Amino acid sequence: MIEAFSSQGALAIERAYLAQKAEKTQLLQATERLERSLLNSISHDLRTPLSSITGALSSLREEGNSLDIWVET
C-alpha cells in the first residue's frame, strides 16, 4: 500500500512539474511572438521613410546636374 501511495505521489509531482514547464514554454512562445511583432512593426515604420529618402538621393545623384533649381527671393 505504501508503494502504491508513493508511486501516485511521484506521478502527481511529475505531472505538476510538466504542467509548470508547459506553462513556461507557452509564456516564452508568446513573448517571442510579441517581440517579433514589435520588431516587424518598427522595421516597417522605418523602411518607408528610408525608401523615400533613398529614392530621392538616387534621383539627385542621377539627375542632379540637369535639375533646375528655382530660388525665389
PyMOL commands that set and color helices and strands:
alter all, ss='L'
color gray80, all
select helices_A, chain A and resi 2-63
alter helices_A, ss='H'
color red, helices_A
deselect
rebuild
show_as cartoon
